[in-house]
Amino acid sequence: MTVQRDALLFLMRSPVYVRNFEPVLERLGRSGLRATVLFEERKDAGDAAGLGLMQRLCGEHESLAFEFLPPVRLGPRGQLRKALRAAQDYLRYFDEPYGDAAKLRLRAAGRVPDRIERAIAATLGRWAGPRRGLAAAARLLDLRLGEEPEVRRELEARRPAVLAVTPLVQLRSRQSDWVRAARGMGIRTMLCVHSWDNLTNKGVMHAQADRVVVWNEAQRREAIELHGVAPASVAVAGAWPYDHWFGWEPRRSRADLCRELGLPDEAALLLYVCSSEFIAESERAAVLRWIRALRSSGDPRLAVAGVIVRPHPLNADEWGEGSLADVPGASVFPPRGADPVDDASRSDYFDSMAHADAVVGINTSALLEAVIVGRPALAVPDPQFVSSQHELPHFRLLAGEGGAVEAAPSMAEHVDQLAHALAAPSAGADVRRRVIDELIRPHGDGPPPSARVVAAIEELLAGVPAVPGEPSLAAVP
């Protein structure tokens, strides 16, 4: 009996990544193309929601499946390769557009103590030539180490027609080994960019895929200029993780939402969206400072505004049931956060955005989602998180000149911006529409981004030569 191979093997870091690819996987399932999602690792936080979503998709589409890679023990060559790539990832953060992005450089340094990293940075920062020479030498030695044998064995056993990966640029990931081995075997390869910040905030692409699918022209430039991707290999699809928000309607009224959360429905309503642990590890104190600034402001609407705090689903430990019990007019919703992977959790999230008069946060993709929903989005200028904002290129893209997120240099100015947003709710609508047209839906009202991703996969499949006697790459009816 001939074993039917997959049209697509989709290598993801963990189930956490499934949510951003649900629209793509849904379309793949409807197309009937056989696809297996292969997870590199299990994560303690966030796995349950993503895994549940993956199980639901597989239950609805017989052509979809998923597996976990078994743990791999790195030998001496693998350890050396890991060190060489870590050095390249670290060294990238000394050049533009990073400037003073010490937070990113420190994360790339891994477990190196802060004081040692600062000493290294002070030395390397002065010597651009030797620094770039060191990165080039590390890259060359990495290439000379050749393929990882166990990766080739996995690919030979599976024989997919196309290998897709995400995010590829994750620090200390081995996905580059899969791309290199696949290309060496003649398997077509694709990188699907996972998030708005991946090409600027993570590591280097240590292997080049045949096709790189990005959200917008800004990411296209990042792929080419920061990662050396060939321009002809980049396809701009739009931001497929947000396909489901277009056409979504609130499931409850504003009055019902406020009543449910114990907030006054006649007052203004503000939504505070929390950030990831990397951006804002301990955010509760900053939220309390922000609420105090509202209550002590001279604007009577802000002084009595209802506040909803939405915990980040992967950074919610400090947001239990009673974490704002002593703060009048404020509510945590949902308590301890929720990954919006089903209708109920998405309805909660959407309703809180759609009924808010403004959405506020430090630096999170939720601010981008607020723009999609048509709400004013503002960044809180808390001194605790200065390094998590303007030092990071993806934040500057949204909060810089002409961006859709308003960012003020001081809390007083931020409060003034909020007061203006309440007084003139339609202000900034043109900017928000332009940002959607440029960053989220660059192709307008044509096929949605997820359809364009699947079309890119099918284009790669069209170039795969047929094997005589091989079964169809579609699922058997």
C-alpha positions, 0 to 999 in steps of 0.5 A: 500500500502506498503511503499518502504524503502531505501536501503541506507540513507546517512547522510551528514553534508551539500551539500558541501560534495556532490562533494567528493561523486559524483563518489559513488552516480553516481555508486549507481544510476546506480546500481538501489539501492534506496538511499536518501541523508539527509543533516544535515544543510544548509551552506551559502558558497558552498551549491549552487554548491553541491546542484546543483550537487545533483539535477543533479544526482537525475534527472539522476537516479530515485533511488536517492533522497535528503532531508534536516533535519528540524532544531532541538532545543536541550533540556537540555540533548542534550546540556549536550551531546554536551558539553561532546563531545566538551570536548573530542574533545578538550582534544584529541589535547593534545596527540600525534601526535599533539604535538604543534598543538595549531591551532587545539586545539583552533578550538576545544575550540570553542568560548573560548577566546584565552587567556582563552584557553591558560591558560587552555592548560598550565594547562592541558598540564602538567597533562596527567593523570587527562586530560585522566581521564576527557576525559574518564568520559565525554565519559562514561556520554555521553553513559549513557545519552542514545539515542536521541528520535527524531533521533530514530523516524526519523529512525523508520519512514524511516527504511533504510537497511543501514545508511551511514554517513560523516564525523562523526568527524565534531566538534559539529555534531550530526551524532554520535546520528544517528549511535548509534540509528541505531545500537540499532535498528539493522540497519547496519552502515557505515562511509565513510571518506570525506577528506584527513585530517578528521581523524586527524584534526576534532573531536573524533568518538563518535560512532563506525560504523559497517564499516569504509571505508577509502582511504588508509593504512595511514587513516586505521592506523589513524582510529585504533590508533586515534579513536579506530576503530576495525581493522576488520571493516576498508575497504581500498577503495582508494581516490574516490573523485579523480576518475574523474581525471584519464583519463581526458585530457585538453580541451584547449591548453597551448597557448589558456589558456595563451591567455585567461588569458592574460599571456605570453605563451612562459614563464614558468607557475605557478599555485598558489592554495589557501587554506580554511579559517581555513588554510589561512584566509587572503591569498592575502598578502601571495600570493603577497609576493610570487610573489615578491619573484619570480620577485626578484629571480635570476632565469630569468624563475621565474622572468617572469613566468606567475602566475595563482591564483586559489581561494579556492571556500569556501574562495574567498571573497578577489579574485574579478575580479581586485584583481591582476590587478596591478600585471603584469603577474598574473591572478585570474582564475576563479575570486572568485573561483569555486567548480569543480562540472561539466565539465566546471568548472572541465575543467578550473581546470584541464587545469590550473593544467595540463599546469602549470610547478609547483603547489604551495600552503600553505596546500590544497588538490589541492596539492594532485590533482596536484600530481595526474595530474603529476605536481610538488607540492610545499608548500610556507613557509610563516611565516603567516601560519606556524601553518597551515603546519607542526603542522598538521599531514595531511600536514606532511604526504605529505610534510615530508620525502619521501612525494610528496610535497616539503616544504622548511624552507625559501622563498629563499630555496622554490624559489630554489626548484621552479627553479629546478622544472622548470629546471628538470620537470621529477624530482620527478616523481617516488615519485609522482607515489609512492604517488598515489599508496599508498594514492590514488589508493592503489589497483592499476588498479583494480576496482576504489575506488568508485566501492569499496565503493559501493561494501562495501555498497552491502556487508552490504546489503547482511547481512540484513535479508529479510522481507516477503512481503517487496518490493525490495530495488532497484528502481521500473522500 
